[in-house]
Amino acid sequence: MINTPSNIKDYHRQLRAALGDEFLSAALDSFFRSYRENRPNVFAGMDFAALAAEIGQIKDSGLPRIMELFEQFRQQATAKGVHVHLAADAAGANRIIAEIGREAGARKVVKAKSMTAEETFLNDHLEARGFQVTETDLGEWIIQLRHEGPSHMVMPAIHLSRAQVAELFTKVTGQAQDPDDIEGMVKVARKWLRQAYLEADMGVSGANFAIAETGTIGLVTNEGNARLTTTLPRIHVALVGLDKLLPDLESALKILRVLPKNATGQVISTYVTWITGANQCAASDDGRKQMHIVFLDNGRLALAADPILGQALRCVRCGACANVCPVYRQVGGHNYGHVYIGAIGLILTMLYHGKDNARAIVKACLNCGACKEICAAGIDLPHLVKKTMGRVYRADNGPPVKNRLLALAMGDRRIFHAMLRSARLAQQPLADGSSRLIRHLPMFFHEDHRFRSLPVIVREPLRDRWAAIAPKVQAPKIKAALFAGCLNDFVYPEQAEAFIGLIQGREVALDMPLGQSCCGLPLAMMADEVMAAKVAKANVEAFAAGDYDYIVTLCASCASHLRHGYPKLARLMGVDPAALDGFCGRIIDASSFLADVVDWQPEGKPAPAKLAYHAPCHLCRGLGVHDAPRELLARAGLKYLPYAEEEVCCGFGGSFSVDFPMLSARILGQKLDNIESTGAEAVVTDCPGCVLQLRGGLDQRGSGIRACHIMEALTGRISG
């Protein structure tokens, strides 16, 4: 069985140990970089988004008729000599497979890689009943010998070094193994596994596809072990989740176009095997293989009926959500999942293995959206993670006390703003007035939080200055409103002032409705949909009175949540759908507004400066904006210096950086290393949250590089 911490304290301890594993960090970092470089090449000339949408539609259309597809499959497979079973849960599936082996007099079992068998802990069950089980996938065999679970759905032993494998093989064989002789170690594995194939009575596999039309199962592998497992023994048992059912071969082939490319960045898998019916088998008494297919429910039928979480059943098990996850990159699958890893693992753990295994890990999501962007089936993974977190909280009789208190405060704009104003007074003894940074964190902050300096709250928020600084336009061509967000309003009002300067004289009327409050994203991140909806409704109503062409925000996180998060809260908000659509449809980020709406051109060039750019997650992925900020830098005559991983998260994630400071610090450190490699004078970005993270981290490093909002850079005021 796999041990996953059920409380945050133990989870932090486990994460700290993983961060201290130098080989693990190097291996994961190397894979992360190479995958990001290779994947675009294999998808060249293909419309990945369209393919993912098509796969999502194929999977979604099958969910309401899973049992219909199952019955069709059973009829077709039975007619071809296959025994088809249905197991209600993991224990039932394990019992069926053990009974098949017992009745057939089987003692030795070879097994191909199967995440569904990992889900049921099949090996443990069979071994406890006297079966000798041998994993035949090289990575799975290695982790079986180490008594571990897989650390990746496709590459289960990615966390191990050659030296560790050589040490393991030396212990198993009794003969010293050279860690530099990879071919020699492969020969050792081949020798041991071939003997297992020849002696096995029963082979167990999973399946990537179950084709209802013909009763066919399909397996996608990179090693020949699955074919040997399914052909040599006299008994073949396939354990298949009900979610693998597809209506026809055409549907499977569409998934196959994407699966290997997305999984490892390879053009196609080495082996694609289709099995229809019980085939000839010389090892069997009657010359025919005894073939069984065990379909597993284990909550899938209930999940299929869920209008939101049912999306999780689209998953094709490519593992790409882990491949691009900044958190997985730091600590690996044993620390970012239970049986299933990555973003999909945070969801499926609760559904298949209960709240205790999900309680800690489900909180470790940055909400950066990298997993959603790369999902082969278009699953809205960040949203589902938060829905899962809400389920965990409900199962635990509610969220933590600190979450409840913060939600109560944020739910009332007047109380929330009063708290922010009061906080300014409390932080004064700790702040450096010249840099506007807190130099000495209070003692209740753990040492882990000292990886960045934090900003102070200004004495005069933007809302208090608005009457004096608002543009005065007699006959505007464009009527816009500013959604300031918490940070622009109470921490960085100078960013909004820079934007106002950039639209001066361009016939743009800009209003700032003072009834607005926090966008509510922090509440959504805490899985408090009720309070998030309350805040969202108040914001929509605050802007309803104005006849605005655009609602502009300088915060990419706010913009993405306002445009895409609010519709997900519509049922709880209780506002007119047309009003909500009108509000969301007018949201635009400041860079796109300047570049595309106003067609901003500088009246005078700011002093030349060498700048690096950090793309906020919610701008490049949440809003799909990539070119506008860089185009503005070019128009302004600023020298833009590209660097690796510009669109990788900086590690802020709002409350994530507070709950998981050691992870936030590591992710930020990699970002700052990349920025410093450019030789830039400053790094600019489109999100005040990213400014907070980058500026605070650079300050703690003692770096001469400054960090500021792109609006400030365009006006020539590179602060920080």
N, C-alpha and C positions, 0 to 999 in steps of 0.2 A: 504494500500500500504506500501511497505518497503522502508525506506529511507536509501540510501547508499551514502556516501560522493562522490562528483564529483571532489574534488581537494585534493591534498596531505596534505595541512595544516589542513583541517577539518578531514581528515582520521587519521592523527597523533593524533589529539585531541581525537578521538574516541578510538584509540588503547591505548592511555595512560590511559583512563578511564577503559578500559577492564583489563589492566595489574594491575590496582589498586583494582580490585574486587577479594578479597581473596577467597571467596567461589568458584567463577568461576575457578580461577587458580587451586584450590585444586581438584575440580571435574574433570576438564579436564586432569590434571596430573594423577589422579588415574585411569581414564579410559585408558589413553595412555599406562600406565605401564601394566595394567591388560590385555589389548588387545594384546600387544606384547608378553605377557607370554602365553596367552591361544591359540592364533591363531595357532602356530606351532603344538599344540596337535591335533587339529581337522583336520589338513591336513597331519597328520602322515601317511606315506605309500602311499601318493598320489603325483603325479608329477604335482605340481601346474603350473609350467611354461608351460608344455604341454597342460594342460587344458585351461589355459588362451589363448594360441595360437589358440587352436581349437575354442574357443568361438569367438575370434577375426575374425577367418576365416568365421565362420557361419554368423556373423553380416555383415562382409564386402561383402560376396557373395549376401546378400539380398539388399544391398544399391542400386545397379543399377536397381533393379526390384521392388522397393517399390510399385509403382503404380500397377504393375502386381499382387503382393501379396495382395494389397488392393482390387483389383477387384475380386480376387479369394475369399478372406474373405467375401466380400459383398455378393457374390452369395450364398455362403454356409450359411451365417448367415440369409440372407433374406429368404431363403427357410425354415428356422427353426423359422420364425416368429419374427425376430429381425429387427428393423429399423436402418439402417446404414447411418451415415452422414459424410461429410468431411468438416472441417472448415479450411479456408485459414490462419486464424490468431487467436490470443487470443480473440479479440473482437467478431469474428464470432462464435467461440466455445461457448462463454458465452451467446451470443444471442440465439443460437440454444437451449441450455439447459434451458434458461429462458422461451423460447417459448413453449418447451415441457411441462414444468410445468404449464404455463398459460393455454394452451389448455386443459390440463387434470384437471384443477381446483385445482391444488396442492397449498398448502400454507406452509406446514411444510416439511422441508428437513433434512434428516440425511445423513452424509457424512463420508465415510471411508477415511483414510489417502491417499492422492494422491499428489505427487510432480507436476504432470501435471496441476492439479487444482490450486496448489500454483503458478505455472508459469503464469496462465491466470488471477490470482486474482479473481477466480470464486465466492468466498464467498462475496466479496465486491459488485460484480455485482448483485448477487441474492438478497442480503439484501437491496440494493438500490431500488430494484423493489418489495419490500414488502414480500419477502419470509423469513421465520424464519429458519435459518440454524444452525444445531448443529453438530459439529465435534464429532465423536464417538471414535476415537483412544484416549486413555487417555492422552497421551502427547499432541496431537493436540488440544484436548478439553481444556487443561490447557492453552496453548498458545493462543487459540482463546479467552478465557475469559480475558487474559492479553492484547489482541490486538497486538500480536507479530507474527512474522513469525518463522518458524522452525529454530533451530540452528544446526540441523543435519538431514540428509535425512532419517535416520532410527530411531534416538532417538531425536525427535524434542524438548524435554524439558530438555535435559541434563544439561542445564545451570542453572536450578532452584533447590533450596534446599527444604527440607521437610518443613522448617519453612515458606518459601515463598508460598508453595502450601497450607499449613494449613491456612495462613493468607488470601489467595485467597478464599479458600472454606468457611472460616468463613464469608467473605463478601458476597459470593453468596448465602449461605444457611441461613444466619442470626443466625447460631449456632456456638458457639466456637468449634474449632477443635484442637486436640492435635497433634503437629508435630511429636511426638514419636509414635503415634498410626497409623501406616501406614495402617494396615488392616481396621481401622475405616474410614480412608479417602478414601480407595478403595470402601468401602461400600457406602459412600456418592456419589461417582462418578457413581457407578453402579445404585443406586436408581434414580438419575437424568437422566442418559442416557437411562435406560430401559423405562422410561416414554416417552422419545423422540422417541424411536423406535416404540412404540405402537401407537403414535399419528401421525407418519410421513406418508405423502402421497407419497413422492419420496425419493429414496435412490440414492446417487451419489458415485461412486467409480472410482478408476483408474484401471490399469491392468499392471501386470508385463510382460505378454505375450499375443499376439494375433496370434492364430494359423490359418494360411490361409487355410490349407487343410480341416479343419472342421468347421471354423467359431467360434472357441472356444476362450474365454479369460481365463487367469489364474491369480490368486491373491496369493501372498505370504505374510502371516501376522503372528504376534505373539499373537494377541488377537482375540477373536471371534467376534469383532465388524463388520468386513467386511462381514462375513456371515449373520449377522443380518441385516446389511444395504442393502445387495443385495437380501434378501429373504422376509423380513417382509412387506415393503411398496409395494403398487400396481404398482409403476413405478420404474424401475431401469435404471439409465443412467450411462454408463461407459465412461469416458473421457480418451482417449488413444492416446499417441504420435505415429505418423507413424513409428517411429523407433522401436516400440515394435512388429512390424509384423515379424513373423517367418514362414518358410515354413511348418513345421510339429511339432508334439509333441516331437519327438526325440530331435530336436534342443533345445526346451524349457527344457527338462529334463537334458540335458548336462549343461545348465546354472544353473539349480536348484542344481546341485551337488556342485557348488561353491558359489552361492549367499549367503545363510545364514552363511556359514562358514567365508566368507570374510567380511560380514557385521558386525557381532558382536562376532565372534569366537565361535558360537554355532554349534553343529553338524547338526541340521536341524531346520527349522522354525516349530512353533507349528501347523500352519494351511497352507495347500496348497489347494486352491479351484479352481475347473474348472467349468465353466459355458458355456453350449452349448444350445443356443436357449431360447425362452421365455417359462418359466416353469409355472406350475399351481400356482395359487395365490388366496386364498379364499377372500382376501380383494378387489379383482377386480370384477367389475360387470359381466364380462363374464367368470370369473374363470381362466383367463390367465393373467400372468404378462405382463405389457406393457414394453418392453425392447428396449432401444436405446443404440447404441454405436457411440460416436462422435470421429472420428479420427481428430487429430490436426496436421496441417502442421507447421505453425508459423516459417518458415525458414528451416524446415528439408529437404525439397526436394532440395533446393538450396545447403544446406550443404552436402547432400549426393553426389552431383556432384563435390565437392571440393576434389581433390586428397590427400590433407593433413589434413585439418580440418575436413573432413568427418569422420575421425577416432573417433571423439567425439560421433558419433551416435552409437558406440559400447557399450557405457556405460550401465551397467545393474542396476545402482542406488544402489549399495551396500554401498556407503559412505566410503569405505576403504581408499580412497585417503586422506580423512580428518583424519581418525583414526591414521595415521602414520605421518602426516604432523607436523613438528616442530612449524610452525607458528600457525596452527589451535590449537595446544596444548596450546598455550599461550593465545589466545584471543577468540576462539570459532567461531561458524558459523555466528553469527550476525555481526562479524567484519572481517570475511574472506570469503566473498561471498555476494551474493544479495539474490536471491531465492535459487538457487543451491549453495552449499557451497563446500569448499575444492578446490583441483586443477581443477576438472571438472567444478566447479562453476566459476572459473576465466575465463574459456573459454566460457561457455554457457551464462554467463551474457551479454557479448558483442553481441552474436548471437541472443539471445532472448529478451534482455531488453535494448540494446543500449549502445553506448560508454560512455554516462554520468555516468551510473551506474558502468561501468567497468574501467573507467579511472584511479582511484586511486588503487583499489584492485588488478588489474592485475600486478602491479609492485611488489607486496609483495610476491614474489616467490624466495626461496633460491636456486633453481635448484639442490636440494640435491638428487633427483631421487628416494626418498622413495615411492612416489605415483606411479611412473612408475613400480617399482619392484613389487608392491602389486596389481596392477590393474587386476581385474578379466577378462578383455578382452584385455590385452596387449596394452593399449593405451599409446603412447609416450607423456604423459601429459606435462612434462617440455618443450618439443619442441613445443607443441601446445599452451602452455601459451605464449611463446615468439612470435609465429606467431600471436596470438591474440593481443599481445601488439603492434606489428607492424601495425595491422589493426586499432587499436585505434589511434596510432600516425598519420596514413594516414588520418583518419577521422578528426583529429585535425590539419591538415595542417602541419604535421611534428613533430619530436621529440622535447623535450626541447632544449634550446640553449646550455646548458652545454653538453648535449649528442652530439650535432653536432660538437662542438669545440673539444671534446675529440676524436671523430671519425676521424676528419680531421687530428689530430696530430698522432693518432695511425696508420692511413692509410699510413703514410710515415715513414719508419724505421729510416731514418736519423734525421728527425724532432723529432720523439718520443724519440730517445735515447739522442738527444741534450737537450731536456726538462728534462729528468731524471738527466743528468749530472748537469744541471743548478740548479735543485731542491736541490741537495746536498749542494750547497753553501748557499741557502736560509734557510736551516734547521739547519745549524751549531750553531747559537746562542741559539737554543732551545734544543739541544741534550746533553745527558750525554755520554761523550766519552767512559767511562769504560764499560757501559752496552749497548752502541749502541742503545739507546732508546731515543725518544723525551720525555722530562720530562714536557715540558710546551707547550700545544697546542696553536696555534695562537688564538686570540680573535674571529675570524670569525667562529671557531668551536663551535657549541652549547654545552652546558653542557652535553647533552645526549651522546656525543662522548667520554667522559672521562672515559668510563668503561674499557678501555685498553690503554696501552702505545703503541705507534707506533714506528717502527724501522726506523733507518736512512738509507739513500742511501750511499753505500760505495764509498770511493774516487777512488778506482781502481776496475772497474767491472771485472767480470770473463773473458770477451772477451779481455780485455787488458792484462790479466795475461796468456792467453792461450798458447802463444808461449813458455812460460817458464815452464809451468806445464804439458803440454800435454804428455801422456805416449810415450816413445820411444821403439817401438817393431820392431825387425828385421824381424821375420817370424811369423806373427800373424796367429792364427787359426780362430779367430773371428774378423771381421771388423765391428766396431760400430761407430755411430755418436751420439753426445750428443745434445739433444734439451734442452736448458737451461731454457727457459722461462724468464719472466721479473724478478721474485724474485730471482732466483738462479743467474742470470746474474748481477743484480744491487743492491741486498740487502743481499743475503745470499750466496756469492760465496764459502764460506767455506764448504757448504753442498756438492757441486760438487767436491771440493778438497778431501773431505773425500771419496767420491765414487771412485775417481781416485786412492787413496791409497789402496782401497779394491781390485781393479783389477790389481794392479801392480804385475808383475811376473806371470800373468795367461794367457799370450799370447793373449791379447786382445788389438787390435789397436783402439784407440778412437780419433775421429776427432770432431771438433766443427765448422761447417760452419758458418762463420761470417755474411753471408747474411740473417740469420734467425732473426726473430723479435718476438714480442708477438704472442702467439698462436692464438689470436683473440677471445677467449672466452668472454672477457669483451664486445666486440662489439656484439657478439651474444646475450649476456644477455641484451643489450640495444636494441635488435631487429633490429640492423642495418646489414642486411644480405649482402648488397652490399659491404660495407667496410670490413665486416668480410671475404667475399669471396676474396677481393683484397689481404688482409693480408695472407689468406690461400694459395692463388696461389703463392705469393712471397716465402712462406716457403717451399712449395713443390718444387719450382724451385731451392731454395737454397741448397736442399739436393739431387737434381737430378744428380749432377755431380759425386757424390761418389758412389762406388759400395759397399754399406753397407749391412751387414747381418741384423743388428738391428739398430733402432733409439731409444735410451734410454733417458728417462726423469725422473727426480727426483720429478716432480710435477704431482700428480695424476690428477689434473684438466686439465693440459695441455694434458696428455696422453689420457684421455677420449675424450676430444674435438678433438684432432688430429685424433684419430681412428674412432670415431663415428660422430663427428660434421662436419668434412670436407666432407664426402659423401653427407650430406644434402645440402651442398653448391655447389655441383658439377656443376649444371646447370649454376650458376653465375660465377664459377671460369674459365670456358673455358680452362681446361687443358685436356691432353690426359687421357681418362678413365683408361687405363692400368697403366699410371704413377701414377695416384691418388691411384689406388688399391694397387700398389706396395709400395707407401709411407705409407698408412694407415696400411697395413698388417705387416709392420716392426716395428710399434710402440710397445714399451714394457716399463713397469715401472721398476725402478731400483731394487726393491726388487725381482720381478719375474726374472729379468735378472741374479741377483746374485744367487738366490736359484735354478732356473730351467735350466738356460743356462750355467753359469759358474760352477755351483755346488760348490759355495764358501764354504770353510771351514777355520776357523781362524788359522793363523800360531801361534798365541799366544793368550791367553785369556786376554781380558780387565779386569780391576778391577771389581770384583763382584758388581752389583748394582741392586736395586729393581726398576723395571720399570713398569709403566702403558703404555698401547698402545691406541692411538686414531686412529680409522680406518677412513680415509678420505672418504667422500661420493662417490667421483669419482673413488676411488680405489675399494671399496667393492661392490658398485652398478654399477658404470660406466664401470668398467673393469671386475667385477666379481672375483676380487682377495681377498681372505680371509686368506689363510694359509701361504703364502710365508713370510710376515713380521714376523709372530710369530715363524715360523720355523727358520728364521735367528737369532732371539733373543735366541732361544734355542741352536743353534749351537755355538753361541758366549759365552754361559755360563751365560747369563744375566737372572736374576730372573724376570720372567714376572708375573704380578699380575692382573688377570682379574677383571673386574668390570661391573656393569650393564650398558647397553646401549653404549657399545664401538662403535657400528656402527651407532649411532645417530649423526646428524650434530652438529658441534661446533658453528654454527651460523655465520660463516664468509660470505660465498656466494659472495665474491668480493664486488661489488657495493651495494649489499643488506645491508651490515653492515654500509654503509655510508648513504643510503637512509632511513633505518629503524633501527637506533642505539638502540632504546629502546627494540626492539624485539631481536636484535642480542645480547644485553647484557643479557637478561633473558635466552636465549638459552645457551649462553656461561656459565652463572652462574650455570645452572644445570649440564652441562658437568664437570665443575671444581669441583663441590660438589662431583660428582661420583669419579673423579680422586683422590681427597683428601681423600676419604673414604678408599682407598687402603693402605695408608701409604707409597706410593712410593716416591722415591727420585726424580724421573723425569718422564715425560711423553714423549713418542716418537711417531712420526707419519711419514707418507710418503708424506707430502705435505707442501711446504713452506708457503702456505696461511694459513694452519691450525697452523703451527708454529707461524706465526704472531699473529693469534687470541689467541692461548693458552698462549704464552709467554707474550703477552701484558696484558691479563686478570690476569694471575698469578702475574705479577709485580704490577698491581694496587691493588691486594689483599694483597700485602706484603708477599706472600707465599714463603716458602723455596723450593718449588718444581720447578724444572727447566723443560724447554720444548725445545726439539731439534728434528732434523731430524734423522730418524733411521740410516742413513749412518754415522752420527757422533757418535751415540751410539755404532755402531759396531766397530768403531776405538778407542773406549774408551774416546772420547772427548765429554762428555755430557755438553754442554754449555747452556746458557740461564738462 
